[in-house]
Amino acid sequence: MRNLYDTIGRGYSRHRRADPRIRNAILRALGAGSVVNVGAGTGSYEPSKRRVVAVEPSMDMIRQRRAHAAPVVQASATHLPFRDASFDASLAVLTIHHWPDWRIGVQELARAARGRVVLLTWDPSAAGFWLVRDYFPEVLSVDRRIFPSVEALTSELGRVRVEPVAVPHDCTDGFLGAYWRRPHAYLRPSVRRAISTFARARGVDAGIRRLRADLNSGEWQRRNSSILGLDSLDLGYRLIIGT
């Protein structure tokens, strides 16, 4: 993960800004108290006005953190340098699929928290949306292998609550599904560089050529007319809240 984000992380903070609606869902899930944010990146979803410590393996990501961001430790999710129950809650946002061993990472999150564990992740049982279905089907196959299922996470965490996180049509956090109603955004190299999926995918240029052609011909609009009037869309992102 460190090598991946040392490569794609340059300029990451430009496109990966916290979406306020997703932030509010995360803050509600965390509750009150101190937080360790694991795989923190630039710190987009770290709560303010409470004790927060960030954990991030990539120095390039650490350098992009704001001056007033929480203190950060360069470490891996699988080896958190904290004593048991050091924090009220552990947080991990769209990062678990990069960990060398997600089970050990989840165990570390639970060990470091005395209250709850909050994960924002993607459910691999979800149907792929138009980008991966029509233009990058290999991405869907890979993601279904690397994202742990909700059932697997439940087996590690015990009692959990699962909350769907619908993606707003104007989402400000440029993860893979953020531009579901703004397809032209995926044509921009800077947008794709901020999405780790494209760093792993093969045949990106061919998929982008097909997307550009369908946008120019109107085929994309015809095929996806049913979603163009929606304000948000469930693409399979889930908050997993372990207590």
Wavefront OBJ file of the C-alpha trace (Angstrom):
o trace
v 0.000 0.000 0.000
v 2.820 2.412 0.828
v 4.376 2.001 -2.613
v 0.995 2.366 -4.337
v 0.142 5.630 -2.625
v 3.668 6.992 -2.910
v 3.024 6.651 -6.653
v -0.602 7.750 -7.070
v -0.825 9.969 -4.005
v 0.677 13.041 -5.622
v -2.095 15.606 -5.931
v -4.464 13.284 -4.040
v -5.770 16.035 -1.756
v -6.964 18.018 -4.785
v -9.713 15.522 -5.638
v -10.197 13.607 -2.388
v -11.963 16.107 -0.152
v -14.420 15.009 2.512
v -18.028 15.017 1.395
v -20.060 16.657 4.200
v -22.931 14.152 3.957
v -20.602 11.177 4.210
v -18.665 12.949 6.963
v -21.852 13.389 9.011
v -22.682 9.695 8.691
v -19.176 8.782 9.868
v -19.301 11.189 12.818
v -22.653 9.785 13.949
v -21.229 6.284 13.770
v -18.126 7.201 15.768
v -19.973 8.797 18.667
v -18.043 10.893 21.167
v -14.488 10.493 22.375
v -11.012 9.900 20.998
v -10.329 8.310 17.601
v -7.493 6.533 15.828
v -7.858 6.988 12.063
v -6.135 4.098 10.298
v -5.108 4.403 6.657
v -5.808 8.070 7.202
v -4.420 9.483 3.974
v -4.679 13.263 4.024
v -7.119 13.180 6.934
v -10.332 14.129 5.140
v -12.728 12.481 7.586
v -10.933 13.042 10.864
v -13.204 14.559 13.517
v -12.335 18.008 14.825
v -12.424 19.180 18.444
v -11.489 15.822 19.890
v -8.325 13.768 20.352
v -7.402 12.094 17.075
v -4.262 10.240 16.055
v -3.786 9.268 12.416
v -1.968 6.192 11.087
v -0.706 6.293 7.496
v 2.021 4.206 5.780
v 2.699 6.540 2.826
v 5.027 9.479 3.371
v 3.689 11.148 0.237
v 0.209 11.133 1.753
v 1.530 12.355 5.085
v 3.180 15.346 3.395
v -0.205 16.396 1.980
v -1.877 16.604 5.378
v -2.973 20.076 6.420
v -0.891 21.987 8.954
v -3.677 21.785 11.563
v -4.456 18.104 10.945
v -4.226 15.521 13.701
v -0.789 14.138 14.585
v 0.185 11.228 12.368
v 2.213 8.066 12.882
v 3.774 6.328 9.878
v 2.744 2.721 10.428
v 0.684 -0.136 9.023
v -2.856 -1.121 9.944
v -1.541 -4.592 10.778
v 0.879 -3.257 13.407
v -0.708 -0.352 15.265
v 1.830 1.132 17.710
v -0.671 1.659 20.532
v -1.595 -0.108 23.747
v -4.900 -1.950 24.071
v -7.976 0.286 24.402
v -6.013 3.473 23.776
v -8.938 5.162 21.993
v -12.700 5.304 22.263
v -13.097 4.402 18.602
v -11.136 3.180 15.587
v -11.877 4.499 12.101
v -10.876 3.237 8.647
v -12.273 4.924 5.516
v -12.030 3.145 2.143
v -8.695 1.596 3.030
v -9.234 -1.993 4.199
v -8.804 -3.433 0.682
v -5.204 -2.144 0.618
v -4.073 -3.787 3.835
v -1.619 -6.709 3.597
v -3.942 -8.767 5.832
v -7.353 -7.249 6.482
v -8.196 -9.705 9.260
v -5.145 -8.734 11.278
v -5.916 -5.081 10.568
v -9.489 -5.422 11.853
v -8.211 -7.211 14.945
v -5.814 -4.315 15.513
v -8.646 -1.786 15.143
v -10.667 -3.685 17.743
v -7.689 -4.009 20.074
v -6.907 -0.274 19.996
v -10.525 0.796 20.633
v -12.420 0.436 23.880
v -15.741 1.470 22.337
v -16.387 0.824 18.660
v -14.849 0.174 15.267
v -16.152 2.111 12.252
v -15.300 1.035 8.709
v -16.388 2.680 5.481
v -15.976 0.020 2.830
v -17.595 -1.483 -0.251
v -19.788 -4.563 -0.243
v -18.485 -6.998 -2.893
v -21.957 -8.524 -3.254
v -23.216 -5.228 -4.696
v -23.924 -4.967 -8.401
v -21.322 -2.943 -10.243
v -22.404 0.437 -11.567
v -22.089 1.510 -15.190
v -18.386 2.446 -15.087
v -17.139 -0.998 -14.120
v -19.993 -2.896 -15.740
v -19.620 -1.373 -19.200
v -16.048 -0.085 -19.420
v -13.833 -1.756 -16.782
v -15.346 -5.184 -15.959
v -11.963 -6.446 -14.774
v -12.066 -3.806 -12.018
v -15.265 -5.339 -10.646
v -13.667 -8.779 -10.646
v -10.589 -7.549 -8.800
v -12.566 -5.528 -6.251
v -14.777 -8.497 -5.446
v -11.628 -10.424 -4.554
v -9.911 -7.785 -2.433
v -12.840 -6.306 -0.488
v -13.936 -8.482 2.450
v -17.619 -9.346 2.551
v -19.942 -7.958 5.193
v -20.307 -11.501 6.540
v -16.533 -11.874 6.862
v -16.245 -8.553 8.678
v -19.062 -9.563 10.994
v -17.249 -12.789 11.833
v -14.208 -10.760 12.933
v -16.011 -7.971 14.770
v -18.923 -9.854 16.303
v -21.975 -7.641 16.726
v -22.146 -5.028 13.966
v -24.554 -2.521 12.486
v -24.498 -2.025 8.723
v -25.600 1.297 7.211
v -25.822 1.958 3.460
v -24.008 5.098 2.345
v -25.622 6.470 -0.794
v -23.289 8.526 -3.006
v -24.546 12.080 -3.692
v -24.619 13.141 -7.349
v -22.242 16.019 -6.495
v -19.980 14.071 -4.133
v -16.821 16.043 -3.314
v -14.744 12.984 -2.411
v -13.477 11.608 -5.702
v -13.442 7.866 -4.988
v -14.383 5.391 -7.699
v -18.158 5.822 -7.517
v -18.198 9.570 -6.864
v -18.821 10.633 -10.458
v -21.668 8.256 -11.298
v -23.745 11.185 -12.656
v -20.738 13.139 -14.000
v -19.196 10.669 -16.445
v -16.933 13.188 -18.172
v -14.897 13.427 -14.970
v -13.485 9.932 -15.536
v -11.886 11.154 -18.764
v -9.560 13.430 -16.779
v -6.180 11.873 -15.913
v -5.920 13.868 -12.665
v -9.237 12.401 -11.476
v -8.134 8.859 -12.300
v -4.791 9.356 -10.543
v -6.655 10.005 -7.284
v -8.504 6.660 -7.575
v -6.366 3.682 -6.591
v -8.483 1.325 -8.703
v -7.081 2.784 -11.920
v -3.511 2.223 -10.726
v -4.256 -1.523 -10.497
v -6.470 -1.904 -13.561
v -5.362 -3.144 -16.965
v -6.698 -1.763 -20.223
v -7.514 1.660 -18.800
v -6.827 3.484 -22.071
v -9.166 1.213 -24.028
v -11.946 1.633 -21.493
v -11.544 5.401 -21.529
v -11.700 5.433 -25.323
v -14.988 3.497 -25.233
v -16.414 5.859 -22.629
v -15.407 8.944 -24.602
v -16.946 7.532 -27.771
v -20.226 6.705 -25.989
v -20.402 10.171 -24.452
v -19.784 11.811 -27.825
v -22.393 9.673 -29.585
v -25.027 9.969 -26.857
v -24.988 6.220 -26.206
v -23.986 6.687 -22.569
v -26.872 9.087 -21.951
v -29.351 6.711 -23.601
v -28.109 3.704 -21.657
v -28.084 5.499 -18.292
v -31.123 7.765 -18.606
v -32.767 6.195 -15.548
v -30.174 7.588 -13.121
v -29.770 11.104 -14.518
v -32.528 12.578 -12.356
v -31.422 10.948 -9.087
v -29.879 12.960 -6.253
v -27.996 9.982 -4.815
v -27.358 6.350 -5.657
v -26.573 3.243 -3.626
v -23.412 1.820 -5.199
v -22.630 -0.649 -2.420
v -20.696 1.556 -0.007
v -21.371 0.592 3.593
v -20.595 1.770 7.094
v -19.730 -1.218 9.283
v -20.073 -0.268 12.943
v -18.717 -2.823 15.363
v -19.443 -2.472 19.054
l 1 2 3 4 5 6 7 8 9 10 11 12 13 14 15 16 17 18 19 20 21 22 23 24 25 26 27 28 29 30 31 32 33 34 35 36 37 38 39 40 41 42 43 44 45 46 47 48 49 50 51 52 53 54 55 56 57 58 59 60 61 62 63 64 65 66 67 68 69 70 71 72 73 74 75 76 77 78 79 80 81 82 83 84 85 86 87 88 89 90 91 92 93 94 95 96 97 98 99 100 101 102 103 104 105 106 107 108 109 110 111 112 113 114 115 116 117 118 119 120 121 122 123 124 125 126 127 128 129 130 131 132 133 134 135 136 137 138 139 140 141 142 143 144 145 146 147 148 149 150 151 152 153 154 155 156 157 158 159 160 161 162 163 164 165 166 167 168 169 170 171 172 173 174 175 176 177 178 179 180 181 182 183 184 185 186 187 188 189 190 191 192 193 194 195 196 197 198 199 200 201 202 203 204 205 206 207 208 209 210 211 212 213 214 215 216 217 218 219 220 221 222 223 224 225 226 227 228 229 230 231 232 233 234 235 236 237 238 239 240 241 242 243
